[in-house]
């Protein structure tokens, strides 16, 4: 895996900017879904564990879901970039 994870929630309940600082594990479930586990900061401080569930839908819009302590983004359509899951 390469790249970085950045997530920004503009509200309406709470603004949130998350930046990953590492990736601890990646677990693939078949050829289209994966979960990424690691640690991140919020607004540049603190340290939280995260899980990002991603789905590579090929030609369709890819999806993601961010889970952290007390936070669940719900499944969302990826607005920028591209998820590519490849088996070796």
Residue, then its C-alpha position, 0 to 999 in steps of 0.5 A: x500500500x502506498x499513499x496517505x489517508x486524509x479525512x475531513x468532515x465539514x459537519x453539520x454536527x462537528x468539523x473534523x480533520x483526520x490525518x493518518x500517521x501510520x498503517x499498522x495492518x491491511x486486511x483484504x476480504x476477497x478482491x474488492x474489499x479491504x480494511x486499513x488499520x492504523x493511528x491518526x491525529x485529529x486537527x494535528x494533535x492526539x493519537x487515535x486508532x482508526x479503521x478504514x473500510x474501502x471497496x474497489x468497485x472498478x469502473x464505479x465510484x469506490x467507497x470508504x468508511x472511517x471508524x474511530x473511537x466514537x466516530x463512524x462516517x458511514x459508507x461514503x463515495x470516494x470524491x477524490x483519488x482511486x482505490x485499487x485492490x490487487x492480489x499478488 
